Amino acid sequence: MNLVHRKLCSSALWAKAVAAEMPGSVAGFDLGDSVLEIGPGFGATTRALVRLVPRLTAIEIDEASADLLEREFDGRVRIVRGDGAAMPFEDGEFSAVVCFTMLHHVPTTALQDAIFAEAFRVLRPGGVLRAIDSLANVPFRLFHLGDTMNALDPVSLWPRLTAAGFTDIDVDHVPKRSVKFSARKPA
């Protein structure tokens, strides 16, 4: 992430916006008793999620961010240092997997697909994947100068999630703004 991006994502303003949106982002989804968050970054989404779920685990690849998360959540959230494309969890360990505004930071489509496959693997039968991300537009591209930015293609999500094994796929997108999607591991 570039400096401007880091400043925004670690700001109180961003955290406040995320906290206001989070209940609606997961409304209507039974996340169950053990939720995994992939790529929490500075923890704005984690702060909002921890109030909504019984048990939360977060996997973060960036060492500095993982350090910050460990200090802030101090046992309230299990923080695991690792890669969402090769997770150190047991098969079927989680009732839900979530990721918010992080998939565009994954440098290749193949690695995004590996994250989908790993999410499928660590979900229990019947478990849900819920994700939200931004889509490419001119301001978003400018904001990511010097960053990794591999925006999702909403049209490709259904076949990509199907290839990972998911069913009950729902993709909702606002062109050039955002995509929200969910999928389920068959029971």
PEPEVEN-V521251 format. One record per residue. N is the residue number from 1. RES is the residue in three letters. PHI is phi in radians with two decimals (999 if undefined). OMEGA is omega as a letter, one per 40 degrees, with the letter a starting at -180 (999 if undefined). Layout:
N:RES:PHI:OMEGA
N:RES:PHI:OMEGA
This chain:
1:MET:999:i
2:ASN:-1.32:a
3:LEU:-1.09:a
4:VAL:-1.08:i
5:HIS:-1.09:i
6:ARG:-1.06:a
7:LYS:-1.08:a
8:LEU:-1.11:a
9:CYS:-1.19:i
10:SER:-1.78:a
11:SER:-1.48:i
12:ALA:-1.14:i
13:LEU:-1.07:i
14:TRP:-1.11:a
15:ALA:-1.05:i
16:LYS:-1.14:i
17:ALA:-1.10:i
18:VAL:-1.12:a
19:ALA:-1.07:i
20:ALA:-1.23:a
21:GLU:-1.50:a
22:MET:-1.01:a
23:PRO:-0.98:i
24:GLY:-1.22:a
25:SER:-1.20:a
26:VAL:-1.99:i
27:ALA:-1.04:i
28:GLY:1.51:i
29:PHE:-1.97:i
30:ASP:-1.47:a
31:LEU:-1.43:i
32:GLY:1.32:a
33:ASP:-1.74:a
34:SER:-2.56:a
35:VAL:-1.88:i
36:LEU:-1.91:i
37:GLU:-1.84:i
38:ILE:-1.69:i
39:GLY:1.21:a
40:PRO:-1.28:i
41:GLY:1.05:a
42:PHE:-1.41:i
43:GLY:1.69:i
44:ALA:-1.05:i
45:THR:-1.21:i
46:THR:-1.12:i
47:ARG:-1.00:a
48:ALA:-1.32:a
49:LEU:-1.20:a
50:VAL:-1.04:i
51:ARG:-1.41:a
52:LEU:-1.87:a
53:VAL:-2.23:a
54:PRO:-1.16:a
55:ARG:-2.50:a
56:LEU:-2.21:i
57:THR:-2.07:i
58:ALA:-2.21:i
59:ILE:-1.94:a
60:GLU:-2.31:a
61:ILE:-1.46:a
62:ASP:-1.43:a
63:GLU:-1.03:a
64:ALA:-1.09:i
65:SER:-1.15:i
66:ALA:-1.06:i
67:ASP:-1.05:i
68:LEU:-1.06:a
69:LEU:-1.09:i
70:GLU:-1.05:i
71:ARG:-1.16:a
72:GLU:-1.23:a
73:PHE:-1.64:i
74:ASP:0.51:i
75:GLY:1.65:i
76:ARG:-1.28:i
77:VAL:-2.29:i
78:ARG:-1.37:i
79:ILE:-1.76:i
80:VAL:-2.09:i
81:ARG:-1.48:a
82:GLY:3.04:a
83:ASP:-1.81:i
84:GLY:-1.11:i
85:ALA:-1.56:i
86:ALA:-2.68:a
87:MET:-1.42:a
88:PRO:-1.55:a
89:PHE:-1.96:i
90:GLU:-1.23:i
91:ASP:-1.02:i
92:GLY:1.19:a
93:GLU:-1.32:a
94:PHE:-2.10:i
95:SER:-1.44:i
96:ALA:-2.67:i
97:VAL:-2.21:i
98:VAL:-2.25:i
99:CYS:-2.62:a
100:PHE:-2.20:i
101:THR:0.82:i
102:MET:-2.24:a
103:LEU:-1.10:i
104:HIS:-1.21:i
105:HIS:-1.52:i
106:VAL:-1.45:a
107:PRO:-1.16:a
108:THR:-2.36:i
109:THR:-1.11:i
110:ALA:-1.07:i
111:LEU:-1.23:i
112:GLN:-1.05:i
113:ASP:-1.10:i
114:ALA:-1.13:i
115:ILE:-1.13:i
116:PHE:-1.06:i
117:ALA:-1.13:i
118:GLU:-1.20:i
119:ALA:-1.04:i
120:PHE:-1.05:a
121:ARG:-1.07:a
122:VAL:-1.47:i
123:LEU:-1.38:i
124:ARG:-1.27:i
125:PRO:-0.97:a
126:GLY:1.51:a
127:GLY:-1.22:a
128:VAL:-1.99:i
129:LEU:-1.85:i
130:ARG:-2.25:a
131:ALA:-2.53:i
132:ILE:-2.44:i
133:ASP:-2.63:i
134:SER:-1.49:i
135:LEU:-1.89:a
136:ALA:-1.16:i
137:ASN:-2.72:a
138:VAL:-1.07:i
139:PRO:-1.06:i
140:PHE:-1.12:i
141:ARG:-1.12:i
142:LEU:-1.11:i
143:PHE:-1.08:a
144:HIS:-1.74:i
145:LEU:-1.00:a
146:GLY:1.43:i
147:ASP:-1.78:i
148:THR:-1.38:i
149:MET:-2.48:i
150:ASN:-2.21:a
151:ALA:-1.10:i
152:LEU:-1.21:i
153:ASP:-1.81:a
154:PRO:-0.97:a
155:VAL:-1.13:a
156:SER:-1.47:a
157:LEU:-1.12:a
158:TRP:-0.99:i
159:PRO:-1.15:i
160:ARG:-1.17:i
161:LEU:-1.23:i
162:THR:-1.08:i
163:ALA:-1.08:i
164:ALA:-1.36:i
165:GLY:1.97:a
166:PHE:-1.30:i
167:THR:-2.24:i
168:ASP:0.85:a
169:ILE:-1.42:i
170:ASP:-2.29:i
171:VAL:-2.12:i
172:ASP:-2.20:i
173:HIS:-2.40:i
174:VAL:-1.80:a
175:PRO:-0.86:i
176:LYS:1.04:i
177:ARG:-2.23:a
178:SER:-2.65:i
179:VAL:-2.33:i
180:LYS:-2.12:i
181:PHE:-2.52:i
182:SER:-2.48:i
183:ALA:-2.75:a
184:ARG:-2.25:i
185:LYS:-1.43:a
186:PRO:-0.96:a
187:ALA:-1.26:999
